Amino acid sequence: MQGAPVSIAPGEIKRVVVTARNPDAGVVFFEFGGVSAGISCPVFRPFPNEAADITDSRPYDKYGYIIEDEAGNPFIVAENFRQVIGNGKIKAMSRALMIVENDRIGPLEKGDGFLSLVKVRIANTSDEVMRIDRLYTAGGGVYLDLTEEDLAVLGDMALPLTAEPHSIIEGWVPFRVREGREAYGIVFYTNLGNFMLGHLQTYPVYPDH
């Protein structure tokens, strides 16, 4: 803890900065006058001045958990909004989510629900070009492949499907929402590994700023 020990006067609010050597550290234990407590929940939500901690392109090979599809292909799964996942060649995270009034985005129709967009950021930390070979949206009663042509209706907002070595891409991907307790996810098959943004139904409506 920087500047330790820190004193906080009655009625005072003070920001305390804690650093760690291990970049995966996610729990802080502290002591107030002999009383010990802790802060957990290692999902990082940066302040605006901390954006560099998310946008850097250093390799990252940690993840929440891995699942396999029917063909045995492994997928790294992000379980939370803005959780960073990676496999040492690529890393990805959700950046924002918004609800839109469109009746249709490419082949995706709102039907008896509504359409939303999730903003995705992907860093290619390898020496190879990354290609998203298949982009699959699941949820709201829809299980659908989206092509580059399907995303073209979003114009400059659309997520690019290729990333040059040591570069970062970002953009929006649509999905459908309707009433019920269905799970939602966007699945990415790439030449550098597969990943999925899961549990989209738990994301806050958080337009990009």
C-alpha positions in Angstrom: 0.0 0.0 0.0 1.5 3.3 -1.1 2.2 5.7 1.8 1.4 3.1 4.5 0.4 3.5 7.2 -2.5 5.7 6.1 -4.7 7.7 8.5 -8.2 8.7 7.6 -9.9 11.4 9.7 -13.6 11.1 10.8 -15.8 12.1 7.9 -12.9 12.0 5.4 -12.8 10.1 2.2 -9.4 9.1 0.9 -8.3 7.0 -2.1 -5.7 4.5 -1.2 -3.5 2.9 -3.9 -2.5 -0.7 -3.5 0.0 -2.3 -6.0 1.1 -5.9 -6.5 4.0 -7.6 -8.3 1.7 -10.4 -9.6 -0.6 -9.0 -12.4 -3.2 -11.6 -11.6 -3.6 -10.5 -7.9 -7.3 -10.1 -7.2 -7.8 -10.0 -3.4 -6.7 -7.3 -1.0 -6.5 -7.9 2.8 -6.3 -4.9 5.1 -6.4 -4.1 8.8 -8.2 -1.2 10.5 -7.1 -0.8 14.1 -6.6 -4.5 14.6 -9.7 -5.5 12.7 -8.9 -7.5 9.5 -11.1 -7.5 6.4 -10.7 -8.1 2.7 -11.8 -7.0 -0.8 -12.2 -9.6 -3.5 -14.0 -9.8 -6.9 -11.1 -9.5 -9.3 -13.1 -8.2 -12.2 -11.2 -5.0 -13.3 -13.2 -1.9 -14.2 -10.7 0.8 -15.1 -11.0 4.5 -14.4 -10.6 6.6 -17.6 -7.0 7.4 -16.7 -6.3 3.7 -16.4 -7.3 2.7 -19.9 -3.7 1.7 -20.8 -4.1 -1.2 -18.4 -6.7 -2.7 -20.7 -5.5 -1.5 -24.2 -1.9 -2.7 -24.0 -1.0 -5.6 -26.3 1.2 -7.6 -24.0 0.6 -11.4 -24.2 -2.0 -12.8 -21.8 -2.7 -16.5 -21.1 -5.1 -16.6 -18.2 -8.8 -17.4 -18.4 -11.9 -18.1 -16.4 -12.5 -21.6 -17.7 -12.4 -23.7 -20.8 -15.2 -25.7 -22.5 -15.1 -27.8 -25.7 -17.6 -27.9 -28.6 -19.0 -31.1 -30.0 -15.8 -31.6 -32.1 -13.6 -31.2 -29.1 -12.4 -27.7 -30.0 -11.5 -25.7 -26.8 -12.9 -22.3 -26.0 -11.8 -19.8 -23.4 -14.9 -18.3 -21.8 -15.4 -14.9 -20.3 -18.0 -15.0 -17.6 -18.3 -11.3 -16.7 -18.5 -7.9 -18.3 -15.1 -6.5 -19.1 -13.3 -9.7 -18.0 -10.0 -10.1 -20.0 -9.3 -13.6 -21.3 -6.4 -14.8 -23.5 -4.3 -17.7 -24.7 -0.9 -16.1 -25.2 -1.6 -15.2 -28.8 -4.8 -13.2 -28.5 -6.8 -11.7 -25.7 -10.3 -10.3 -25.7 -12.8 -8.5 -23.6 -16.3 -6.9 -23.8 -16.2 -3.1 -23.6 -19.8 -1.9 -23.7 -23.4 -2.9 -24.3 -26.3 -1.0 -25.7 -29.9 -1.7 -26.7 -30.9 -0.6 -30.2 -34.3 0.0 -31.9 -33.5 -1.8 -35.1 -36.0 -4.3 -36.3 -33.2 -6.1 -38.1 -29.4 -6.1 -38.3 -28.3 -8.3 -41.2 -30.0 -11.6 -40.9 -30.8 -11.0 -37.2 -34.4 -10.0 -36.5 -35.8 -8.7 -33.2 -38.9 -10.9 -33.5 -40.8 -10.9 -30.2 -37.7 -9.4 -28.4 -35.2 -6.7 -29.1 -31.7 -6.3 -30.5 -28.6 -5.3 -28.6 -25.0 -4.7 -29.5 -21.9 -5.7 -27.5 -18.6 -3.9 -28.1 -15.7 -6.3 -28.3 -12.0 -5.5 -28.1 -9.4 -8.1 -29.3 -5.6 -7.8 -29.1 -3.5 -9.8 -31.4 -0.3 -10.3 -29.4 1.2 -12.8 -31.9 3.4 -12.4 -35.0 0.6 -13.8 -37.2 -2.4 -12.2 -38.8 -5.5 -13.1 -36.8 -8.7 -14.1 -38.7 -12.1 -14.6 -37.2 -13.2 -17.5 -39.3 -16.6 -18.0 -37.7 -18.7 -15.6 -35.6 -21.7 -17.2 -33.9 -24.4 -15.6 -31.9 -26.6 -17.7 -29.5 -29.6 -16.5 -27.5 -33.0 -15.1 -27.7 -34.1 -18.2 -29.6 -31.6 -17.5 -32.3 -28.5 -19.5 -33.2 -26.9 -17.8 -36.1 -23.6 -17.4 -38.0 -22.8 -13.8 -38.8 -20.6 -12.9 -41.8 -18.6 -9.8 -42.6 -21.4 -8.9 -45.0 -24.0 -9.3 -42.3 -22.0 -6.9 -40.0 -21.6 -4.4 -42.8 -24.9 -2.7 -42.0 -23.2 -1.4 -38.8 -20.7 0.5 -41.0 -17.7 1.7 -39.1 -19.1 0.4 -35.9 -18.8 -3.2 -36.9 -16.1 -5.4 -35.4 -13.4 -6.1 -38.0 -12.8 -9.8 -38.7 -9.0 -9.6 -39.1 -6.2 -8.1 -36.9 -2.6 -7.5 -37.9 0.2 -8.8 -35.7 0.6 -6.8 -32.5 -2.5 -4.7 -33.1 -5.9 -4.1 -31.4 -9.3 -4.2 -33.1 -12.7 -3.4 -31.6 -16.3 -3.0 -32.8 -19.9 -4.0 -32.2 -21.6 -7.4 -32.6 -25.4 -7.8 -32.5 -27.4 -10.3 -30.6 -31.1 -10.8 -29.9 -32.8 -10.7 -26.4 -36.2 -11.8 -25.4 -38.1 -12.6 -22.2 -37.0 -15.7 -20.3 -34.0 -17.2 -18.5 -32.1 -18.2 -21.6 -28.3 -17.8 -21.6 -26.6 -15.6 -24.2 -23.2 -15.7 -25.8 -21.1 -14.7 -28.8 -18.7 -17.4 -30.0 -15.4 -16.6 -31.9 -13.6 -19.2 -34.0 -10.2 -17.8 -35.0 -7.0 -19.2 -36.5 -5.2 -18.3 -33.3 -7.6 -19.9 -30.9 -11.3 -19.9 -30.0 -13.1 -17.9 -27.3 -16.6 -16.9 -26.2 -18.2 -14.0 -24.4 -20.7 -15.7 -22.2 -23.6 -14.7 -19.9 -24.4 -11.5 -22.0 -27.7 -11.4 -20.2 -25.9 -10.3 -17.0 -24.1 -7.4 -18.6 -25.1 -3.8 -17.6 -26.4 -1.5 -20.3 -23.2 0.5 -20.6 -22.9 2.6 -23.8 -19.3 3.3 -24.8 -17.9 6.7 -23.8 
